[in-house]
Amino acid sequence: MNDNFTPDASAAQASPNPFTDELLAAGVPKEMHDWLAGHGIGRLAAKMGIVFQEMSSEKIVATMPVEGNEQVAGILHGGAHLVLAETLGSFAAGIHAGRNRQALGIEIGATHHRAISSGLITGTAVAVHLGRTMTTHEVVMTDAAGNRLSTARITNLIRDIT
């Protein structure tokens, strides 16, 4: 993995990260904690129960429970699929962007292939395009047996933080 997150000398003197417990629970590698010190993984991602398994700009994998994320019919909400896809694609784009740059989602779309009513889903985002100002990732959500539940595509704009 290309490490855009190794802290500089001044970061070592920074105050403790208030999101350390959240980042550890979400599976975020320690070398990325200072990058996320100001906001953690985001309140929605934490509330949805997203836990990262692998993180790079080229491929990012996370799980999310169905329980607590169902719609009224008792199946995983379609919007929950999109929350997972947006989280994975945006984190991967942010990793690609590196420090002092920001990834902003500008387009997302999904096709839902099959329903799930219990268990854990896995989302895998794979880079389609990693450019200087734009990234695109395809995100596939599967169940424990490897059945495809949905396919999403997210495009992020990358800009300098001013």
N, C-alpha and C positions, 0 to 999 in steps of 0.2 A: 504494500500500500504506500502511496506517495504521502508522506507526512507533512501536511501543511499546518500542523498544530503544535509542534514543539515550542514550548514557551521560551520567550527571550528572558534575559537576566532580570528585567524589571518585573516580570510576571511572578517570579519566585517570591517577591516581597508583597504581593497582593494579599488582600484579606481572604480568609477561608471561603470556599465556595458554599453558598447556602443551599445549593441543589445537589450536593454530593450524594445524599441518600437516594434521591430520585434517580440520578444518573446511574448509580450502582445497581439499583433495582431494575432499571431499564436495560441493563447490559451494555452501557456505553463504555468503551475502553477508556482507561484512566488518562491516556495521553490526549483525549478530546475534552476532558472535564473543564479545563480553563477556557476553552472556546465556548462552552455552553454555560459558563458560570453566571451569566446575567439572566438566563431564562430557562435553564434546564432543557427538557425535551419538549416542553410546551404543555399547558394544562390539559388540553384535549387529548393529546397522545397518552399522557399519564392516566387520565380518567378512563380511556379506552382499554388500558392494560397492555399497550404495545411494549414488547421486549425485543431488543436487538440481538441478533445472533452473529452477524457479520457486518462490517461497515467499511466500505470504500466507495470511491466515486464510480467505479466500474460495476460494482455489485454490492447490494445491501439486502440483508435478509432479516426479517423480524416476524414474531408471532403475535397473535391477538386472540383473546378468548371470545367465543360466541356469547357466552353467558354475560348478561348486562348490556349487550350490544344488539339485542334482537328488536325486530319490529313487532307490531301488534299480532301478526300471524304466527309468531314464535320462531321465526327464522332470522338469520343474520340480516340486519338492515342493509340495504344497498348503499346508503350513505356511509355506513361503517367500512365497507369495502373501499370507498373513495377516501375516507380519512386515512386508512392504512396506506393506500397508494400514494396519496399526497405527502404523507409523512416520509415514506421511504424515498420517493423521488426528490423531494425537497432537501432531505438530509444528504443524499448522494450529490446533488447539485451544489450544496453548501460545502461539502468536502472538496469537490472539484474547484470551487471558487477560491477557497483558502481564506487566509486572514485579510481583513480590510476590504473584503468584497462580500456581496450579499446575493443570495439566490431568491428570486421572487417567482412564484408559480403564476403562469399566464394562461395555461390551458390544461384541462384534464378531461378525459372521457373514459367511459368504461362500458364493457359488455359483460352482463351477468350470465353465466352458463348453467349453473345449478345452485340449488339452495342447500343450506346447512342449518341444523337446529341445535347442535351441541358440539362441544369439543373446542379445539384450537385450530385456527387457520394460520398458514404461513404465507407471507408475502415476500416475493423475490423481485427486486428491481434490478434490471440490467440496462446499462447504458446503450442507447442507440446512437447518440451524438453527444460528444463532449467538446464544445467549442469555447472560444474566448468569451463570448457574450450570451451564449444560449446552450442549454443542455436538453436532451430528451431521453426519457427512460421508459421502458416497457415494464409494467409491474404485473406479475401473475400471482394470483391468490389460489392456494390449494388447501385441501383438507388433509387429514393425517394419512390417508391412503394414497395421496398424490393426485387425486382428482382435481381438475381445474374448476374453480368456482367462478372466477372472473378474471378478465384481462383489462388492464387500464394502460393509458399512455399519458404521461405528464411532461409538459415543457416548462422549463424555468428560464427566466431572463437573469443574467448575471450582471451586476453593476457594482461600481466602486462605492464604498460607504463614504459619505462626505461629512 
